[in-house]
Amino acid sequence: MLSEAGYVMSEYEASSFIPYLILKIGDRTDTVRELLSLIKLVYPPANLFAILMKCLKAINAKARAGE
């Protein structure tokens, strides 16, 4: 696994697909949740939390707009 090899995900890589995974977290399958739990092994949790907060703000704005 990448974490065992000492791999650390770059900011560019994280910003490419973590927001998409966060948007899909409500899906019925557990695959997305499992992927997010594995990401914390190769990406700093503090940075993951920052991306999560940005995505939640965007989701709330869409919900208020009625989309």
PyMOL Python script that loads the backbone (N, CA, C, O; Angstrom):
from pymol import cmd

cmd.read_pdbstr("""\
ATOM      1  N   MET A   1       0.841  -1.174   0.000  1.00  0.00           N
ATOM      2  CA  MET A   1       0.000   0.000   0.000  1.00  0.00           C
ATOM      3  C   MET A   1       0.890   1.242   0.000  1.00  0.00           C
ATOM      4  O   MET A   1       2.042   1.194   0.431  1.00  0.00           O
ATOM      5  N   LEU A   2       0.351   2.332  -0.479  1.00  0.00           N
ATOM      6  CA  LEU A   2       1.128   3.567  -0.606  1.00  0.00           C
ATOM      7  C   LEU A   2       1.622   4.100   0.729  1.00  0.00           C
ATOM      8  O   LEU A   2       2.739   4.608   0.813  1.00  0.00           O
ATOM      9  N   SER A   3       0.816   3.992   1.762  1.00  0.00           N
ATOM     10  CA  SER A   3       1.228   4.518   3.066  1.00  0.00           C
ATOM     11  C   SER A   3       2.422   3.751   3.618  1.00  0.00           C
ATOM     12  O   SER A   3       3.264   4.329   4.306  1.00  0.00           O
ATOM     13  N   GLU A   4       2.503   2.470   3.328  1.00  0.00           N
ATOM     14  CA  GLU A   4       3.634   1.668   3.793  1.00  0.00           C
ATOM     15  C   GLU A   4       4.925   2.060   3.080  1.00  0.00           C
ATOM     16  O   GLU A   4       6.013   1.903   3.634  1.00  0.00           O
ATOM     17  N   ALA A   5       4.810   2.563   1.864  1.00  0.00           N
ATOM     18  CA  ALA A   5       5.974   2.993   1.101  1.00  0.00           C
ATOM     19  C   ALA A   5       6.381   4.421   1.435  1.00  0.00           C
ATOM     20  O   ALA A   5       7.364   4.924   0.892  1.00  0.00           O
ATOM     21  N   GLY A   6       5.636   5.086   2.327  1.00  0.00           N
ATOM     22  CA  GLY A   6       5.955   6.448   2.727  1.00  0.00           C
ATOM     23  C   GLY A   6       5.435   7.509   1.774  1.00  0.00           C
ATOM     24  O   GLY A   6       5.893   8.651   1.810  1.00  0.00           O
ATOM     25  N   TYR A   7       4.497   7.152   0.933  1.00  0.00           N
ATOM     26  CA  TYR A   7       3.941   8.089  -0.040  1.00  0.00           C
ATOM     27  C   TYR A   7       3.077   9.128   0.657  1.00  0.00           C
ATOM     28  O   TYR A   7       2.311   8.802   1.564  1.00  0.00           O
ATOM     29  N   VAL A   8       3.202  10.380   0.228  1.00  0.00           N
ATOM     30  CA  VAL A   8       2.358  11.468   0.717  1.00  0.00           C
ATOM     31  C   VAL A   8       1.712  12.123  -0.500  1.00  0.00           C
ATOM     32  O   VAL A   8       2.401  12.535  -1.433  1.00  0.00           O
ATOM     33  N   MET A   9       0.394  12.214  -0.481  1.00  0.00           N
ATOM     34  CA  MET A   9      -0.353  12.790  -1.592  1.00  0.00           C
ATOM     35  C   MET A   9      -0.095  14.292  -1.673  1.00  0.00           C
ATOM     36  O   MET A   9      -0.084  14.985  -0.655  1.00  0.00           O
ATOM     37  N   SER A  10       0.110  14.785  -2.891  1.00  0.00           N
ATOM     38  CA  SER A  10       0.346  16.218  -3.075  1.00  0.00           C
ATOM     39  C   SER A  10      -0.972  16.983  -3.008  1.00  0.00           C
ATOM     40  O   SER A  10      -2.054  16.405  -3.109  1.00  0.00           O
ATOM     41  N   GLU A  11      -0.854  18.281  -2.835  1.00  0.00           N
ATOM     42  CA  GLU A  11      -2.037  19.148  -2.785  1.00  0.00           C
ATOM     43  C   GLU A  11      -2.791  19.102  -4.114  1.00  0.00           C
ATOM     44  O   GLU A  11      -4.022  19.111  -4.141  1.00  0.00           O
ATOM     45  N   TYR A  12      -2.049  19.053  -5.200  1.00  0.00           N
ATOM     46  CA  TYR A  12      -2.660  18.990  -6.531  1.00  0.00           C
ATOM     47  C   TYR A  12      -3.472  17.708  -6.694  1.00  0.00           C
ATOM     48  O   TYR A  12      -4.602  17.744  -7.182  1.00  0.00           O
ATOM     49  N   GLU A  13      -2.903  16.585  -6.291  1.00  0.00           N
ATOM     50  CA  GLU A  13      -3.618  15.307  -6.394  1.00  0.00           C
ATOM     51  C   GLU A  13      -4.874  15.314  -5.537  1.00  0.00           C
ATOM     52  O   GLU A  13      -5.938  14.871  -5.970  1.00  0.00           O
ATOM     53  N   ALA A  14      -4.742  15.817  -4.329  1.00  0.00           N
ATOM     54  CA  ALA A  14      -5.879  15.839  -3.408  1.00  0.00           C
ATOM     55  C   ALA A  14      -7.001  16.727  -3.930  1.00  0.00           C
ATOM     56  O   ALA A  14      -8.173  16.358  -3.858  1.00  0.00           O
ATOM     57  N   SER A  15      -6.647  17.891  -4.452  1.00  0.00           N
ATOM     58  CA  SER A  15      -7.687  18.805  -4.937  1.00  0.00           C
ATOM     59  C   SER A  15      -8.338  18.299  -6.219  1.00  0.00           C
ATOM     60  O   SER A  15      -9.382  18.805  -6.629  1.00  0.00           O
ATOM     61  N   SER A  16      -7.731  17.310  -6.846  1.00  0.00           N
ATOM     62  CA  SER A  16      -8.294  16.754  -8.077  1.00  0.00           C
ATOM     63  C   SER A  16      -9.485  15.852  -7.830  1.00  0.00           C
ATOM     64  O   SER A  16     -10.471  15.913  -8.565  1.00  0.00           O
ATOM     65  N   PHE A  17      -9.410  15.007  -6.793  1.00  0.00           N
ATOM     66  CA  PHE A  17     -10.501  14.048  -6.638  1.00  0.00           C
ATOM     67  C   PHE A  17     -11.139  13.957  -5.263  1.00  0.00           C
ATOM     68  O   PHE A  17     -12.199  13.343  -5.141  1.00  0.00           O
ATOM     69  N   ILE A  18     -10.558  14.531  -4.228  1.00  0.00           N
ATOM     70  CA  ILE A  18     -11.193  14.476  -2.907  1.00  0.00           C
ATOM     71  C   ILE A  18     -12.537  15.210  -2.901  1.00  0.00           C
ATOM     72  O   ILE A  18     -13.489  14.691  -2.319  1.00  0.00           O
ATOM     73  N   PRO A  19     -12.664  16.395  -3.518  1.00  0.00           N
ATOM     74  CA  PRO A  19     -13.993  17.035  -3.536  1.00  0.00           C
ATOM     75  C   PRO A  19     -15.067  16.159  -4.182  1.00  0.00           C
ATOM     76  O   PRO A  19     -16.210  16.138  -3.725  1.00  0.00           O
ATOM     77  N   TYR A  20     -14.705  15.444  -5.235  1.00  0.00           N
ATOM     78  CA  TYR A  20     -15.672  14.543  -5.877  1.00  0.00           C
ATOM     79  C   TYR A  20     -16.090  13.432  -4.918  1.00  0.00           C
ATOM     80  O   TYR A  20     -17.271  13.097  -4.827  1.00  0.00           O
ATOM     81  N   LEU A  21     -15.123  12.865  -4.206  1.00  0.00           N
ATOM     82  CA  LEU A  21     -15.452  11.802  -3.243  1.00  0.00           C
ATOM     83  C   LEU A  21     -16.352  12.331  -2.134  1.00  0.00           C
ATOM     84  O   LEU A  21     -17.262  11.634  -1.685  1.00  0.00           O
ATOM     85  N   ILE A  22     -16.103  13.555  -1.694  1.00  0.00           N
ATOM     86  CA  ILE A  22     -16.926  14.137  -0.630  1.00  0.00           C
ATOM     87  C   ILE A  22     -18.360  14.337  -1.119  1.00  0.00           C
ATOM     88  O   ILE A  22     -19.309  14.122  -0.365  1.00  0.00           O
ATOM     89  N   LEU A  23     -18.519  14.743  -2.368  1.00  0.00           N
ATOM     90  CA  LEU A  23     -19.869  14.896  -2.918  1.00  0.00           C
ATOM     91  C   LEU A  23     -20.593  13.557  -3.010  1.00  0.00           C
ATOM     92  O   LEU A  23     -21.819  13.508  -2.907  1.00  0.00           O
ATOM     93  N   LYS A  24     -19.852  12.480  -3.200  1.00  0.00           N
ATOM     94  CA  LYS A  24     -20.438  11.150  -3.346  1.00  0.00           C
ATOM     95  C   LYS A  24     -20.545  10.394  -2.023  1.00  0.00           C
ATOM     96  O   LYS A  24     -20.946   9.230  -2.024  1.00  0.00           O
ATOM     97  N   ILE A  25     -20.204  11.011  -0.908  1.00  0.00           N
ATOM     98  CA  ILE A  25     -20.174  10.308   0.373  1.00  0.00           C
ATOM     99  C   ILE A  25     -21.554   9.824   0.813  1.00  0.00           C
ATOM    100  O   ILE A  25     -21.652   8.891   1.610  1.00  0.00           O
ATOM    101  N   GLY A  26     -22.608  10.436   0.313  1.00  0.00           N
ATOM    102  CA  GLY A  26     -23.953  10.034   0.698  1.00  0.00           C
ATOM    103  C   GLY A  26     -24.508   8.865  -0.097  1.00  0.00           C
ATOM    104  O   GLY A  26     -25.621   8.413   0.168  1.00  0.00           O
ATOM    105  N   ASP A  27     -23.757   8.373  -1.061  1.00  0.00           N
ATOM    106  CA  ASP A  27     -24.227   7.230  -1.848  1.00  0.00           C
ATOM    107  C   ASP A  27     -24.400   6.005  -0.964  1.00  0.00           C
ATOM    108  O   ASP A  27     -23.810   5.906   0.111  1.00  0.00           O
ATOM    109  N   ARG A  28     -25.205   5.092  -1.428  1.00  0.00           N
ATOM    110  CA  ARG A  28     -25.522   3.900  -0.639  1.00  0.00           C
ATOM    111  C   ARG A  28     -24.343   2.946  -0.479  1.00  0.00           C
ATOM    112  O   ARG A  28     -24.295   2.190   0.491  1.00  0.00           O
ATOM    113  N   THR A  29     -23.412   2.964  -1.393  1.00  0.00           N
ATOM    114  CA  THR A  29     -22.282   2.040  -1.296  1.00  0.00           C
ATOM    115  C   THR A  29     -21.257   2.556  -0.297  1.00  0.00           C
ATOM    116  O   THR A  29     -21.118   3.762  -0.092  1.00  0.00           O
ATOM    117  N   ASP A  30     -20.554   1.636   0.312  1.00  0.00           N
ATOM    118  CA  ASP A  30     -19.536   1.996   1.298  1.00  0.00           C
ATOM    119  C   ASP A  30     -18.178   2.261   0.658  1.00  0.00           C
ATOM    120  O   ASP A  30     -17.228   2.610   1.359  1.00  0.00           O
ATOM    121  N   THR A  31     -18.070   2.104  -0.636  1.00  0.00           N
ATOM    122  CA  THR A  31     -16.790   2.255  -1.320  1.00  0.00           C
ATOM    123  C   THR A  31     -16.199   3.642  -1.121  1.00  0.00           C
ATOM    124  O   THR A  31     -15.006   3.771  -0.849  1.00  0.00           O
ATOM    125  N   VAL A  32     -17.005   4.666  -1.250  1.00  0.00           N
ATOM    126  CA  VAL A  32     -16.515   6.041  -1.116  1.00  0.00           C
ATOM    127  C   VAL A  32     -16.035   6.290   0.305  1.00  0.00           C
ATOM    128  O   VAL A  32     -14.984   6.898   0.508  1.00  0.00           O
ATOM    129  N   ARG A  33     -16.787   5.831   1.280  1.00  0.00           N
ATOM    130  CA  ARG A  33     -16.385   6.012   2.680  1.00  0.00           C
ATOM    131  C   ARG A  33     -15.083   5.276   2.972  1.00  0.00           C
ATOM    132  O   ARG A  33     -14.232   5.781   3.705  1.00  0.00           O
ATOM    133  N   GLU A  34     -14.928   4.099   2.407  1.00  0.00           N
ATOM    134  CA  GLU A  34     -13.692   3.339   2.597  1.00  0.00           C
ATOM    135  C   GLU A  34     -12.507   4.059   1.962  1.00  0.00           C
ATOM    136  O   GLU A  34     -11.422   4.095   2.542  1.00  0.00           O
ATOM    137  N   LEU A  35     -12.706   4.633   0.773  1.00  0.00           N
ATOM    138  CA  LEU A  35     -11.636   5.383   0.120  1.00  0.00           C
ATOM    139  C   LEU A  35     -11.216   6.595   0.946  1.00  0.00           C
ATOM    140  O   LEU A  35     -10.024   6.869   1.090  1.00  0.00           O
ATOM    141  N   LEU A  36     -12.186   7.315   1.485  1.00  0.00           N
ATOM    142  CA  LEU A  36     -11.846   8.481   2.310  1.00  0.00           C
ATOM    143  C   LEU A  36     -11.108   8.071   3.574  1.00  0.00           C
ATOM    144  O   LEU A  36     -10.223   8.793   4.033  1.00  0.00           O
ATOM    145  N   SER A  37     -11.453   6.931   4.140  1.00  0.00           N
ATOM    146  CA  SER A  37     -10.733   6.485   5.335  1.00  0.00           C
ATOM    147  C   SER A  37      -9.306   6.070   4.988  1.00  0.00           C
ATOM    148  O   SER A  37      -8.418   6.175   5.834  1.00  0.00           O
ATOM    149  N   LEU A  38      -9.069   5.607   3.775  1.00  0.00           N
ATOM    150  CA  LEU A  38      -7.712   5.258   3.352  1.00  0.00           C
ATOM    151  C   LEU A  38      -6.897   6.495   2.982  1.00  0.00           C
ATOM    152  O   LEU A  38      -5.678   6.512   3.150  1.00  0.00           O
ATOM    153  N   ILE A  39      -7.564   7.520   2.484  1.00  0.00           N
ATOM    154  CA  ILE A  39      -6.854   8.740   2.091  1.00  0.00           C
ATOM    155  C   ILE A  39      -6.162   9.382   3.281  1.00  0.00           C
ATOM    156  O   ILE A  39      -5.090   9.969   3.135  1.00  0.00           O
ATOM    157  N   LYS A  40      -6.762   9.276   4.449  1.00  0.00           N
ATOM    158  CA  LYS A  40      -6.138   9.911   5.620  1.00  0.00           C
ATOM    159  C   LYS A  40      -4.781   9.302   5.957  1.00  0.00           C
ATOM    160  O   LYS A  40      -4.026   9.870   6.745  1.00  0.00           O
ATOM    161  N   LEU A  41      -4.467   8.148   5.365  1.00  0.00           N
ATOM    162  CA  LEU A  41      -3.162   7.528   5.577  1.00  0.00           C
ATOM    163  C   LEU A  41      -2.072   8.162   4.716  1.00  0.00           C
ATOM    164  O   LEU A  41      -0.891   8.072   5.052  1.00  0.00           O
ATOM    165  N   VAL A  42      -2.454   8.801   3.607  1.00  0.00           N
ATOM    166  CA  VAL A  42      -1.465   9.382   2.695  1.00  0.00           C
ATOM    167  C   VAL A  42      -1.626  10.893   2.513  1.00  0.00           C
ATOM    168  O   VAL A  42      -0.865  11.516   1.773  1.00  0.00           O
ATOM    169  N   TYR A  43      -2.608  11.474   3.180  1.00  0.00           N
ATOM    170  CA  TYR A  43      -2.831  12.915   3.087  1.00  0.00           C
ATOM    171  C   TYR A  43      -3.110  13.434   4.491  1.00  0.00           C
ATOM    172  O   TYR A  43      -3.894  12.826   5.220  1.00  0.00           O
ATOM    173  N   PRO A  44      -2.492  14.536   4.887  1.00  0.00           N
ATOM    174  CA  PRO A  44      -2.662  15.032   6.258  1.00  0.00           C
ATOM    175  C   PRO A  44      -4.132  15.298   6.603  1.00  0.00           C
ATOM    176  O   PRO A  44      -4.834  15.965   5.844  1.00  0.00           O
ATOM    177  N   PRO A  45      -4.597  14.779   7.743  1.00  0.00           N
ATOM    178  CA  PRO A  45      -5.998  14.966   8.135  1.00  0.00           C
ATOM    179  C   PRO A  45      -6.418  16.434   8.238  1.00  0.00           C
ATOM    180  O   PRO A  45      -7.564  16.767   7.935  1.00  0.00           O
ATOM    181  N   ALA A  46      -5.518  17.306   8.656  1.00  0.00           N
ATOM    182  CA  ALA A  46      -5.865  18.729   8.754  1.00  0.00           C
ATOM    183  C   ALA A  46      -6.192  19.300   7.376  1.00  0.00           C
ATOM    184  O   ALA A  46      -7.129  20.087   7.236  1.00  0.00           O
ATOM    185  N   ASN A  47      -5.431  18.910   6.369  1.00  0.00           N
ATOM    186  CA  ASN A  47      -5.703  19.377   5.008  1.00  0.00           C
ATOM    187  C   ASN A  47      -6.980  18.754   4.465  1.00  0.00           C
ATOM    188  O   ASN A  47      -7.739  19.410   3.752  1.00  0.00           O
ATOM    189  N   LEU A  48      -7.219  17.498   4.798  1.00  0.00           N
ATOM    190  CA  LEU A  48      -8.451  16.829   4.384  1.00  0.00           C
ATOM    191  C   LEU A  48      -9.661  17.530   4.990  1.00  0.00           C
ATOM    192  O   LEU A  48     -10.684  17.697   4.326  1.00  0.00           O
ATOM    193  N   PHE A  49      -9.544  17.938   6.241  1.00  0.00           N
ATOM    194  CA  PHE A  49     -10.625  18.656   6.908  1.00  0.00           C
ATOM    195  C   PHE A  49     -10.892  19.996   6.226  1.00  0.00           C
ATOM    196  O   PHE A  49     -12.046  20.398   6.080  1.00  0.00           O
ATOM    197  N   ALA A  50      -9.836  20.685   5.810  1.00  0.00           N
ATOM    198  CA  ALA A  50     -10.004  21.975   5.125  1.00  0.00           C
ATOM    199  C   ALA A  50     -10.766  21.798   3.812  1.00  0.00           C
ATOM    200  O   ALA A  50     -11.645  22.597   3.491  1.00  0.00           O
ATOM    201  N   ILE A  51     -10.432  20.757   3.057  1.00  0.00           N
ATOM    202  CA  ILE A  51     -11.155  20.485   1.808  1.00  0.00           C
ATOM    203  C   ILE A  51     -12.599  20.128   2.115  1.00  0.00           C
ATOM    204  O   ILE A  51     -13.510  20.567   1.413  1.00  0.00           O
ATOM    205  N   LEU A  52     -12.816  19.341   3.151  1.00  0.00           N
ATOM    206  CA  LEU A  52     -14.168  18.949   3.550  1.00  0.00           C
ATOM    207  C   LEU A  52     -15.015  20.174   3.872  1.00  0.00           C
ATOM    208  O   LEU A  52     -16.173  20.248   3.461  1.00  0.00           O
ATOM    209  N   MET A  53     -14.461  21.125   4.593  1.00  0.00           N
ATOM    210  CA  MET A  53     -15.206  22.330   4.954  1.00  0.00           C
ATOM    211  C   MET A  53     -15.563  23.161   3.717  1.00  0.00           C
ATOM    212  O   MET A  53     -16.667  23.701   3.636  1.00  0.00           O
ATOM    213  N   LYS A  54     -14.641  23.267   2.756  1.00  0.00           N
ATOM    214  CA  LYS A  54     -14.937  23.997   1.520  1.00  0.00           C
ATOM    215  C   LYS A  54     -16.076  23.332   0.756  1.00  0.00           C
ATOM    216  O   LYS A  54     -16.963  24.007   0.233  1.00  0.00           O
ATOM    217  N   CYS A  55     -16.042  22.006   0.695  1.00  0.00           N
ATOM    218  CA  CYS A  55     -17.090  21.279  -0.035  1.00  0.00           C
ATOM    219  C   CYS A  55     -18.435  21.406   0.664  1.00  0.00           C
ATOM    220  O   CYS A  55     -19.463  21.551   0.004  1.00  0.00           O
ATOM    221  N   LEU A  56     -18.439  21.353   1.975  1.00  0.00           N
ATOM    222  CA  LEU A  56     -19.698  21.485   2.705  1.00  0.00           C
ATOM    223  C   LEU A  56     -20.309  22.865   2.510  1.00  0.00           C
ATOM    224  O   LEU A  56     -21.529  23.003   2.420  1.00  0.00           O
ATOM    225  N   LYS A  57     -19.466  23.879   2.446  1.00  0.00           N
ATOM    226  CA  LYS A  57     -19.966  25.231   2.198  1.00  0.00           C
ATOM    227  C   LYS A  57     -20.621  25.304   0.824  1.00  0.00           C
ATOM    228  O   LYS A  57     -21.674  25.924   0.674  1.00  0.00           O
ATOM    229  N   ALA A  58     -20.016  24.684  -0.171  1.00  0.00           N
ATOM    230  CA  ALA A  58     -20.580  24.676  -1.522  1.00  0.00           C
ATOM    231  C   ALA A  58     -21.885  23.890  -1.563  1.00  0.00           C
ATOM    232  O   ALA A  58     -22.838  24.303  -2.223  1.00  0.00           O
ATOM    233  N   ILE A  59     -21.934  22.768  -0.866  1.00  0.00           N
ATOM    234  CA  ILE A  59     -23.151  21.953  -0.835  1.00  0.00           C
ATOM    235  C   ILE A  59     -24.280  22.716  -0.154  1.00  0.00           C
ATOM    236  O   ILE A  59     -25.419  22.673  -0.618  1.00  0.00           O
ATOM    237  N   ASN A  60     -23.981  23.416   0.942  1.00  0.00           N
ATOM    238  CA  ASN A  60     -25.001  24.197   1.638  1.00  0.00           C
ATOM    239  C   ASN A  60     -25.532  25.324   0.757  1.00  0.00           C
ATOM    240  O   ASN A  60     -26.730  25.603   0.766  1.00  0.00           O
ATOM    241  N   ALA A  61     -24.661  25.965   0.005  1.00  0.00           N
ATOM    242  CA  ALA A  61     -25.098  27.045  -0.882  1.00  0.00           C
ATOM    243  C   ALA A  61     -26.036  26.509  -1.962  1.00  0.00           C
ATOM    244  O   ALA A  61     -27.025  27.157  -2.304  1.00  0.00           O
ATOM    245  N   LYS A  62     -25.728  25.333  -2.495  1.00  0.00           N
ATOM    246  CA  LYS A  62     -26.600  24.726  -3.509  1.00  0.00           C
ATOM    247  C   LYS A  62     -27.947  24.356  -2.904  1.00  0.00           C
ATOM    248  O   LYS A  62     -28.983  24.528  -3.547  1.00  0.00           O
ATOM    249  N   ALA A  63     -27.942  23.853  -1.680  1.00  0.00           N
ATOM    250  CA  ALA A  63     -29.190  23.457  -1.024  1.00  0.00           C
ATOM    251  C   ALA A  63     -30.070  24.676  -0.758  1.00  0.00           C
ATOM    252  O   ALA A  63     -31.287  24.615  -0.930  1.00  0.00           O
ATOM    253  N   ARG A  64     -29.456  25.782  -0.341  1.00  0.00           N
ATOM    254  CA  ARG A  64     -30.226  26.995  -0.089  1.00  0.00           C
ATOM    255  C   ARG A  64     -30.802  27.566  -1.376  1.00  0.00           C
ATOM    256  O   ARG A  64     -31.880  28.160  -1.370  1.00  0.00           O
ATOM    257  N   ALA A  65     -30.083  27.386  -2.480  1.00  0.00           N
ATOM    258  CA  ALA A  65     -30.545  27.894  -3.770  1.00  0.00           C
ATOM    259  C   ALA A  65     -31.625  27.002  -4.377  1.00  0.00           C
ATOM    260  O   ALA A  65     -32.267  27.374  -5.360  1.00  0.00           O
ATOM    261  N   GLY A  66     -31.819  25.826  -3.789  1.00  0.00           N
ATOM    262  CA  GLY A  66     -32.862  24.926  -4.261  1.00  0.00           C
ATOM    263  C   GLY A  66     -32.458  24.045  -5.418  1.00  0.00           C
ATOM    264  O   GLY A  66     -33.313  23.549  -6.152  1.00  0.00           O
ATOM    265  N   GLU A  67     -31.165  23.843  -5.590  1.00  0.00           N
ATOM    266  CA  GLU A  67     -30.696  22.987  -6.698  1.00  0.00           C
ATOM    267  C   GLU A  67     -30.713  21.541  -6.305  1.00  0.00           C
ATOM    268  O   GLU A  67     -30.353  20.679  -7.107  1.00  0.00           O
TER     269      GLU A  67
END
""", "prot")
cmd.dss("prot")
cmd.show_as("cartoon", "prot")
cmd.util.cbc("prot")
cmd.orient("prot")
